[in-house]
Amino acid sequence: MTATATLSSKFQISIPKGVREELHWQAGQEFVFIPKGKGVLVMPVPELEQLAGIAKGAQTDGYRDRGDRY
């Protein structure tokens, strides 16, 4: 999907309806802006519940904690 928007004089951009609907973005949702070269990556900040279990099965061998540092 290709969509465009214009930056307003108040430095605001409206996200096109098609993009909001496809990605299920809602009003009041928080986003993070990550600079990438000459552009920016816009991603929703995940809710705490969405992060539960994200590291399940991660290998912990060789893990360093603060005690291993100089």
Secondary structure, DSSP 8 states (H G I E B T S, - for coil): --------TTS-----HHHHHHHT--TT--EEEEEETTEEEEEE---HHHHTTTTTT---TT---GGG--
